[in-house]
């Protein structure tokens, strides 16, 4: 329950439905919506309060913590998760004093290059940015529109360790991988946010502000078949009138659209996502990086 409410809170901040210091549904209200005991919801709220995400005020209600940000909420938990990581290492025979060196070898023994294959500027911006920032990869972005008639890329590095795409271009990436011998990962993005959007579409319009009209078309495919899919309204920055978006409407900005749009009240009321990869995709990527570095380390040691 705590995870579900936490996810809804962050999704609401990303969509502009909640704001820092704003009131949240009471435990009783949320329990009716979720079909659970109010005491369970209250216990979850208390957990989120300890994490610094919400504030419970007696006889007033539950509120988003004024200083809660995606970066800031990690601070109260930092010691706990570090201790847990050190304990897990210790249980696997790795003393804490050797943890930093082991992590460095697992992440930095070999410099890895990824090729991101997508069909629109929004994802060709956000996916490489996250791969560079969070995983330390060298990245080249490839628009599928530039593939030749036989599905071969032009103007990309000769050696690529990893091909990254979403499910829409899995086939193109499989062909590239077979030709070049590169590993392939099909990622999922914005999983929790998109789940919340699906829930909202059944009752109200939801706006997506994008930079590339091709991503606007793709969004309709992403939510195809969802109840209320007609309520999905993509808007292209620089082409459509963003002032037409109602102040109270759930609204999402892609990272590229946010970078291209000036400082508007609309952009200020929605919290940018710190990360867009799903947890499952993050685990796949980290597994590939650690495995590749471990193999490189063994190869180096074997030639000494």
PATI-320444 format. One record per residue: residue in three letters; x, y, z of N, C-alpha, C in turn. Coordinates in steps of 0.1 Angstrom, whole numbers, m for minus. Layout:
N
NODE,residuo,n_u,n_v,n_w,ca_u,ca_v,ca_w,c_u,c_v,c_w
NODE,ALA,X,Y,Z,X,Y,Z,X,Y,Z
...
//
This chain:
304
NODE,residuo,n_u,n_v,n_w,ca_u,ca_v,ca_w,c_u,c_v,c_w
NODE,UNK,8,m12,0,0,0,0,9,13,0
NODE,UNK,19,12,8,28,24,9,34,27,m5
NODE,UNK,39,17,m12,44,19,m25,34,24,m35
NODE,UNK,22,20,m34,11,24,m43,8,39,m41
NODE,UNK,7,43,m28,5,57,m25,16,66,m28
NODE,UNK,29,61,m26,41,69,m30,41,71,m45
NODE,UNK,38,61,m53,38,62,m67,27,72,m72
NODE,UNK,16,72,m65,5,81,m69,9,95,m66
NODE,UNK,16,97,m54,20,110,m50,30,116,m61
NODE,UNK,40,108,m64,50,113,m74,43,116,m88
NODE,UNK,34,107,m92,27,109,m105,19,121,m104
NODE,UNK,12,124,m93,4,136,m92,13,149,m92
NODE,UNK,25,148,m87,34,159,m88,39,161,m102
NODE,UNK,42,150,m109,47,151,m123,36,157,m132
NODE,UNK,23,154,m129,12,158,m137,6,172,m132
NODE,UNK,11,177,m122,5,190,m117,m7,189,m109
NODE,UNK,m11,177,m105,m23,175,m97,m21,178,m82
NODE,UNK,m9,176,m77,m5,180,m64,6,190,m64
NODE,UNK,7,198,m54,18,207,m53,24,207,m39
NODE,UNK,36,212,m37,42,211,m24,34,220,m14
NODE,UNK,31,214,m3,23,221,7,8,219,5
NODE,UNK,4,212,m6,m10,211,m10,m16,199,m2
NODE,UNK,m29,199,m1,m36,189,7,m38,176,m2
NODE,UNK,m37,165,5,m39,152,m1,m52,146,4
NODE,UNK,m57,136,m3,m70,129,2,m67,123,16
NODE,UNK,m77,124,24,m76,118,38,m75,103,37
NODE,UNK,m71,97,48,m70,83,48,m83,76,46
NODE,UNK,m94,82,51,m107,77,48,m111,78,34
NODE,UNK,m109,90,28,m112,92,14,m105,82,5
NODE,UNK,m92,81,7,m83,72,m1,m87,58,1
NODE,UNK,m90,54,13,m94,40,16,m106,36,8
NODE,UNK,m116,45,7,m128,42,m1,m124,41,m16
NODE,UNK,m115,49,m21,m112,48,m35,m104,35,m38
NODE,UNK,m95,31,m28,m87,20,m31,m93,7,m25
NODE,UNK,m104,8,m19,m111,m4,m13,m103,m11,m3
NODE,UNK,m98,m4,7,m90,m10,18,m94,m3,31
NODE,UNK,m88,m8,42,m91,m3,55,m84,11,57
NODE,UNK,m91,21,62,m85,34,65,m72,33,73
NODE,UNK,m72,23,82,m60,22,91,m48,18,83
NODE,UNK,m50,10,72,m39,6,64,m33,18,56
NODE,UNK,m42,27,51,m38,39,44,m31,48,54
NODE,UNK,m37,50,66,m30,59,76,m16,54,79
NODE,UNK,m14,41,80,m1,36,83,8,39,72
NODE,UNK,3,38,59,12,41,48,15,56,48
NODE,UNK,6,64,51,9,79,52,19,82,62
NODE,UNK,19,75,74,29,77,84,43,72,80
NODE,UNK,43,62,71,56,58,66,61,68,56
NODE,UNK,53,74,48,57,84,39,61,97,46
NODE,UNK,55,99,58,59,111,66,73,109,71
NODE,UNK,76,97,75,90,94,80,100,96,69
NODE,UNK,96,93,56,104,95,45,106,110,41
NODE,UNK,98,118,47,98,132,43,90,137,31
NODE,UNK,81,128,27,72,131,16,59,138,19
NODE,UNK,54,135,30,41,141,34,42,146,49
NODE,UNK,32,154,52,31,159,66,17,156,71
NODE,UNK,16,150,82,3,147,89,0,158,100
NODE,UNK,m11,165,98,m14,175,108,m27,172,115
NODE,UNK,m26,171,128,m38,167,136,m50,176,133
NODE,UNK,m61,171,130,m74,178,128,m73,187,115
NODE,UNK,m62,186,107,m61,194,95,m61,185,83
NODE,UNK,m54,173,84,m53,164,72,m39,161,69
NODE,UNK,m37,156,56,m25,151,51,m21,161,40
NODE,UNK,m8,165,40,m3,175,30,10,170,24
NODE,UNK,13,174,12,26,172,5,36,180,13
NODE,UNK,47,174,17,57,181,24,62,193,16
NODE,UNK,64,205,21,68,217,14,81,215,6
NODE,UNK,90,208,12,104,207,6,106,194,m1
NODE,UNK,95,186,m3,97,173,m9,100,174,m24
NODE,UNK,112,169,m28,116,168,m42,121,155,m44
NODE,UNK,122,151,m57,128,138,m60,142,136,m55
NODE,UNK,150,146,m55,163,145,m50,163,146,m35
NODE,UNK,155,155,m29,156,157,m15,151,146,m6
NODE,UNK,141,138,m11,135,127,m3,145,116,m1
NODE,UNK,156,115,m9,165,104,m7,174,107,5
NODE,UNK,175,119,10,185,122,20,181,115,33
NODE,UNK,169,115,38,166,108,51,169,93,50
NODE,UNK,169,87,38,170,72,37,185,68,34
NODE,UNK,193,78,31,206,75,26,214,66,35
NODE,UNK,214,68,48,222,60,57,216,46,57
NODE,UNK,203,45,57,197,31,58,200,23,46
NODE,UNK,199,28,34,201,20,22,216,17,20
NODE,UNK,225,26,25,239,23,24,243,11,34
NODE,UNK,237,12,46,240,1,55,235,m12,50
NODE,UNK,223,m12,43,217,m24,38,226,m29,27
NODE,UNK,231,m20,18,240,m25,7,253,m31,13
NODE,UNK,258,m25,23,270,m30,30,268,m44,36
NODE,UNK,256,m45,42,253,m58,48,251,m69,38
NODE,UNK,245,m66,27,244,m76,16,257,m80,11
NODE,UNK,266,m70,9,280,m73,5,287,m82,15
NODE,UNK,285,m79,28,291,m87,39,286,m101,38
NODE,UNK,273,m103,36,267,m116,36,272,m124,24
NODE,UNK,278,m117,14,283,m124,2,298,m125,2
NODE,UNK,304,m122,14,318,m124,16,326,m112,12
NODE,UNK,320,m100,10,327,m88,6,327,m78,18
NODE,UNK,338,m76,25,338,m67,36,335,m52,31
NODE,UNK,330,m44,40,327,m31,37,339,m23,32
NODE,UNK,350,m26,38,363,m18,34,366,m20,19
NODE,UNK,361,m31,13,365,m34,m1,353,m31,m10
NODE,UNK,342,m26,m5,330,m24,m13,333,m13,m24
NODE,UNK,339,m2,m20,341,9,m30,349,4,m42
NODE,UNK,360,m3,m39,368,m8,m50,361,m18,m59
NODE,UNK,353,m27,m52,346,m37,m60,335,m30,m69
NODE,UNK,329,m20,m64,319,m12,m72,326,m5,m84
NODE,UNK,337,1,m81,344,8,m92,348,m2,m103
NODE,UNK,353,m13,m99,357,m23,m109,345,m28,m117
NODE,UNK,334,m30,m110,322,m35,m117,316,m25,m126
NODE,UNK,319,m12,m125,313,m2,m133,322,5,m143
NODE,UNK,335,5,m140,345,13,m148,357,6,m153
NODE,UNK,357,m7,m153,368,m15,m159,368,m13,m174
NODE,UNK,357,m12,m180,356,m11,m194,346,0,m198
NODE,UNK,350,8,m208,342,19,m213,332,13,m223
NODE,UNK,319,14,m220,309,8,m229,302,19,m237
NODE,UNK,298,15,m249,291,24,m258,278,18,m262
NODE,UNK,267,27,m260,254,23,m264,249,31,m276
NODE,UNK,241,24,m284,234,30,m295,219,30,m292
NODE,UNK,213,42,m291,198,43,m288,191,44,m301
NODE,UNK,182,36,m304,174,36,m316,160,39,m313
NODE,UNK,155,50,m318,141,55,m316,136,63,m328
NODE,UNK,123,67,m327,117,73,m339,113,87,m337
NODE,UNK,117,93,m325,113,107,m323,123,114,m314
NODE,UNK,123,128,m315,133,135,m308,132,135,m293
NODE,UNK,120,134,m288,118,133,m274,125,122,m267
NODE,UNK,123,110,m272,130,98,m267,145,97,m270
NODE,UNK,148,103,m282,162,103,m286,170,114,m277
NODE,UNK,163,122,m270,169,131,m260,169,125,m246
NODE,UNK,158,120,m241,157,115,m227,164,102,m225
NODE,UNK,163,93,m234,170,80,m232,185,81,m231
NODE,UNK,192,87,m241,206,89,m241,210,97,m228
NODE,UNK,203,107,m225,206,116,m213,207,107,m200
NODE,UNK,197,98,m199,197,90,m187,208,79,m187
NODE,UNK,211,74,m199,222,64,m200,235,70,m196
NODE,UNK,237,83,m201,250,89,m197,250,93,m183
NODE,UNK,240,99,m177,240,104,m164,240,93,m153
NODE,UNK,231,83,m155,229,73,m144,238,61,m146
NODE,UNK,242,58,m158,250,46,m161,264,48,m166
NODE,UNK,268,60,m169,281,63,m173,285,58,m187
NODE,UNK,275,56,m196,277,50,m209,281,61,m219
NODE,UNK,289,58,m229,290,67,m241,278,63,m249
NODE,UNK,271,73,m255,259,71,m262,258,78,m275
NODE,UNK,253,71,m285,250,77,m298,235,75,m300
NODE,UNK,228,85,m305,214,84,m308,211,82,m323
NODE,UNK,202,73,m326,200,69,m340,185,70,m343
NODE,UNK,181,79,m352,167,79,m356,164,68,m366
NODE,UNK,154,60,m364,151,49,m373,148,54,m387
NODE,UNK,144,66,m388,142,72,m402,155,72,m410
NODE,UNK,166,72,m404,179,73,m411,184,59,m415
NODE,UNK,177,48,m411,182,35,m416,180,34,m431
NODE,UNK,189,27,m437,187,25,m452,177,14,m455
NODE,UNK,175,11,m467,165,2,m472,167,m12,m466
NODE,UNK,179,m16,m462,181,m29,m456,183,m28,m441
NODE,UNK,178,m17,m435,179,m16,m421,192,m13,m415
NODE,UNK,202,m8,m423,215,m6,m418,217,9,m414
NODE,UNK,224,12,m404,226,26,m399,237,32,m407
NODE,UNK,235,46,m408,246,54,m414,251,63,m404
NODE,UNK,265,65,m404,271,75,m396,271,72,m381
NODE,UNK,272,60,m377,273,56,m363,286,49,m360
NODE,UNK,290,48,m348,303,42,m345,303,27,m349
NODE,UNK,315,23,m354,317,9,m359,314,m1,m347
NODE,UNK,319,2,m335,318,m7,m324,307,m2,m315
NODE,UNK,297,m10,m312,287,m7,m302,285,m19,m293
NODE,UNK,285,m17,m280,284,m28,m271,269,m31,m268
NODE,UNK,261,m21,m269,247,m23,m264,237,m15,m273
NODE,UNK,227,m21,m278,216,m15,m285,204,m13,m276
NODE,UNK,199,m1,m275,188,2,m266,176,8,m274
NODE,UNK,164,3,m271,152,8,m278,140,5,m269
NODE,UNK,128,9,m274,116,5,m267,109,m6,m276
NODE,UNK,98,m11,m271,92,m22,m278,88,m19,m292
NODE,UNK,86,m6,m296,81,m3,m309,92,m6,m320
NODE,UNK,104,m6,m316,115,m8,m326,124,m20,m322
NODE,UNK,118,m30,m316,125,m42,m312,130,m49,m324
NODE,UNK,122,m50,m335,125,m57,m346,138,m51,m353
NODE,UNK,138,m38,m355,149,m31,m361,162,m34,m353
NODE,UNK,161,m33,m340,172,m35,m331,177,m49,m332
NODE,UNK,168,m59,m332,172,m73,m334,180,m75,m346
NODE,UNK,176,m69,m357,184,m70,m370,198,m64,m368
NODE,UNK,198,m52,m362,211,m46,m360,220,m54,m351
NODE,UNK,214,m59,m341,222,m67,m332,228,m80,m338
NODE,UNK,220,m86,m346,224,m99,m353,236,m95,m363
NODE,UNK,235,m84,m369,245,m80,m379,258,m76,m372
NODE,UNK,257,m69,m361,269,m64,m354,273,m72,m342
NODE,UNK,265,m81,m337,269,m89,m326,267,m81,m312
NODE,UNK,260,m71,m312,258,m63,m300,247,m69,m291
NODE,UNK,248,m66,m278,237,m70,m269,225,m60,m271
NODE,UNK,213,m65,m268,201,m57,m270,193,m56,m257
NODE,UNK,188,m44,m254,179,m42,m243,167,m34,m247
NODE,UNK,155,m39,m245,143,m32,m248,138,m27,m235
NODE,UNK,138,m14,m234,135,m7,m221,120,m3,m220
NODE,UNK,115,m2,m208,102,4,m206,104,17,m198
NODE,UNK,95,27,m201,97,40,m196,84,45,m189
NODE,UNK,86,53,m179,75,60,m172,64,51,m168
NODE,UNK,68,39,m163,58,28,m160,47,33,m150
NODE,UNK,51,38,m139,42,42,m129,34,54,m133
NODE,UNK,40,64,m140,33,75,m145,23,72,m155
NODE,UNK,26,63,m164,17,59,m175,5,51,m169
NODE,UNK,7,44,m158,m3,37,m151,m13,47,m145
NODE,UNK,m8,57,m139,m17,68,m134,m24,75,m145
NODE,UNK,m18,78,m156,m24,84,m167,m36,75,m172
NODE,UNK,m34,62,m173,m45,54,m177,m57,55,m168
NODE,UNK,m54,55,m155,m64,57,m145,m72,70,m147
NODE,UNK,m65,81,m150,m71,94,m151,m79,95,m164
NODE,UNK,m74,89,m174,m81,90,m187,m95,86,m187
NODE,UNK,m99,77,m178,m112,72,m178,m122,83,m173
NODE,UNK,m117,94,m167,m125,104,m161,m123,118,m166
NODE,UNK,m111,120,m172,m108,134,m175,m97,135,m186
NODE,UNK,m96,147,m193,m85,148,m203,m72,149,m196
NODE,UNK,m62,143,m203,m48,144,m198,m39,149,m210
NODE,UNK,m31,159,m207,m23,166,m217,m9,161,m216
NODE,UNK,m3,159,m228,12,156,m229,18,167,m238
NODE,UNK,28,174,m233,35,184,m241,48,178,m246
NODE,UNK,49,177,m259,61,170,m265,68,179,m274
NODE,UNK,79,176,m279,87,184,m288,86,179,m303
NODE,UNK,84,166,m305,84,160,m318,69,155,m321
NODE,UNK,63,160,m332,50,155,m335,49,140,m337
NODE,UNK,60,133,m340,60,119,m341,57,112,m328
NODE,UNK,62,118,m317,59,113,m304,45,115,m300
NODE,UNK,39,126,m305,24,128,m302,16,116,m308
NODE,UNK,20,112,m320,13,101,m327,16,88,m319
NODE,UNK,28,86,m314,32,74,m307,24,73,m294
NODE,UNK,21,84,m288,14,84,m275,0,77,m277
NODE,UNK,m6,80,m288,m19,74,m290,m18,59,m291
NODE,UNK,m7,54,m297,m5,40,m298,m2,34,m284
NODE,UNK,5,42,m276,8,37,m262,m4,35,m254
NODE,UNK,m14,43,m255,m26,43,m247,m38,37,m255
NODE,UNK,m36,32,m266,m46,26,m275,m53,15,m267
NODE,UNK,m67,15,m267,m74,5,m260,m77,8,m245
NODE,UNK,m71,19,m239,m74,22,m226,m87,29,m225
NODE,UNK,m95,27,m214,m108,34,m212,m105,49,m212
NODE,UNK,m113,56,m221,m111,70,m222,m99,74,m230
NODE,UNK,m94,66,m239,m82,69,m246,m84,82,m254
NODE,UNK,m96,86,m258,m99,98,m265,m96,110,m257
NODE,UNK,m95,108,m243,m91,120,m235,m77,123,m235
NODE,UNK,m68,115,m242,m54,118,m243,m52,130,m253
NODE,UNK,m46,141,m249,m44,152,m258,m30,156,m258
NODE,UNK,m22,151,m268,m8,156,m270,m8,170,m276
NODE,UNK,2,178,m271,4,191,m276,19,192,m280
NODE,UNK,21,198,m291,35,200,m296,40,214,m293
NODE,UNK,51,214,m285,57,227,m281,61,234,m294
NODE,UNK,58,247,m295,62,255,m306,52,255,m318
NODE,UNK,42,245,m317,32,244,m327,18,247,m322
NODE,UNK,15,241,m310,2,242,m304,2,253,m293
NODE,UNK,m10,258,m291,m12,268,m281,m13,262,m267
NODE,UNK,m2,262,m259,m1,256,m246,m10,264,m236
NODE,UNK,m13,276,m239,m22,284,m230,m36,279,m230
NODE,UNK,m39,270,m240,m53,264,m240,m54,253,m230
NODE,UNK,m43,249,m224,m44,238,m214,m50,243,m201
NODE,UNK,m61,238,m196,m67,243,m184,m57,242,m172
NODE,UNK,m58,251,m163,m49,252,m152,m49,240,m143
NODE,UNK,m61,233,m142,m63,222,m133,m61,208,m140
NODE,UNK,m58,209,m153,m57,196,m161,m44,189,m158
NODE,UNK,m44,175,m157,m32,168,m156,m24,170,m168
NODE,UNK,m11,174,m167,m3,177,m178,12,172,m176
NODE,UNK,17,166,m186,31,161,m185,39,167,m196
NODE,UNK,51,171,m192,61,176,m202,72,166,m204
NODE,UNK,75,163,m216,87,155,m219,99,163,m215
NODE,UNK,111,157,m213,123,165,m210,127,174,m221
NODE,UNK,126,170,m233,130,179,m244,120,191,m246
NODE,UNK,107,188,m244,97,199,m245,100,209,m233
NODE,UNK,103,204,m222,106,213,m210,118,222,m213
NODE,UNK,128,216,m220,140,223,m223,137,234,m234
NODE,UNK,127,232,m242,125,241,m253,114,252,m250
NODE,UNK,106,249,m240,96,259,m236,101,269,m226
NODE,UNK,98,281,m227,102,291,m218,96,289,m204
NODE,UNK,99,299,m195,94,298,m182,80,302,m181
NODE,UNK,71,293,m181,57,295,m181,50,290,m168
NODE,UNK,39,296,m164,32,290,m152,29,276,m154
NODE,UNK,25,272,m166,22,258,m169,33,248,m166
NODE,UNK,45,252,m170,57,243,m167,61,243,m153
NODE,UNK,59,255,m146,63,256,m132,54,247,m123
NODE,UNK,41,244,m127,32,237,m118,34,222,m119
NODE,UNK,42,217,m128,45,203,m129,59,200,m126
NODE,UNK,61,189,m118,75,185,m113,81,177,m124
NODE,UNK,94,180,m129,100,171,m138,104,158,m132
NODE,UNK,103,148,m140,108,134,m136,123,134,m135
NODE,UNK,128,128,m124,142,127,m122,147,116,m132
NODE,UNK,139,105,m133,143,94,m142,130,89,m149
NODE,UNK,132,83,m161,121,78,m169,122,63,m171
NODE,UNK,133,57,m168,134,42,m170,126,35,m159
NODE,UNK,120,24,m162,114,16,m152,124,9,m143
NODE,UNK,121,5,m132,130,m2,m123,135,m15,m130
NODE,UNK,126,m22,m137,130,m34,m144,141,m31,m154
NODE,UNK,139,m20,m162,149,m17,m172,162,m12,m166
NODE,UNK,161,m5,m154,174,m1,m147,181,m13,m143
NODE,UNK,174,m24,m138,181,m36,m134,188,m43,m146
NODE,UNK,181,m43,m157,187,m49,m169,200,m42,m173
NODE,UNK,199,m29,m173,211,m21,m177,223,m23,m167
NODE,UNK,220,m23,m155,230,m25,m145,236,m39,m145
NODE,UNK,227,m49,m148,232,m62,m149,242,m64,m161
NODE,UNK,238,m57,m172,247,m58,m184,260,m51,m181
NODE,UNK,260,m39,m175,272,m32,m172,281,m40,m163
NODE,UNK,276,m45,m152,284,m52,m142,289,m65,m149
NODE,UNK,281,m72,m156,286,m84,m163,297,m81,m173
NODE,UNK,296,m70,m181,306,m67,m191,319,m63,m184
NODE,UNK,318,m55,m173,330,m51,m166,337,m63,m159
NODE,UNK,329,m72,m154,334,m84,m147,342,m93,m157
NODE,UNK,336,m94,m169,343,m102,m179,356,m95,m184
NODE,UNK,355,m82,m185,367,m75,m189,378,m76,m178
NODE,UNK,374,m76,m166,383,m77,m155,390,m91,m155
NODE,UNK,382,m101,m157,388,m115,m158,398,m116,m169
NODE,UNK,394,m109,m181,403,m110,m192,416,m103,m190
NODE,UNK,416,m92,m183,428,m85,m179,436,m93,m170
NODE,UNK,430,m99,m160,438,m107,m150,444,m119,m156
NODE,UNK,436,m125,m166,441,m137,m173,453,m135,m181
NODE,UNK,456,m122,m185,467,m119,m194,479,m114,m186
NODE,UNK,478,m114,m173,489,m109,m165,500,m120,m163
//
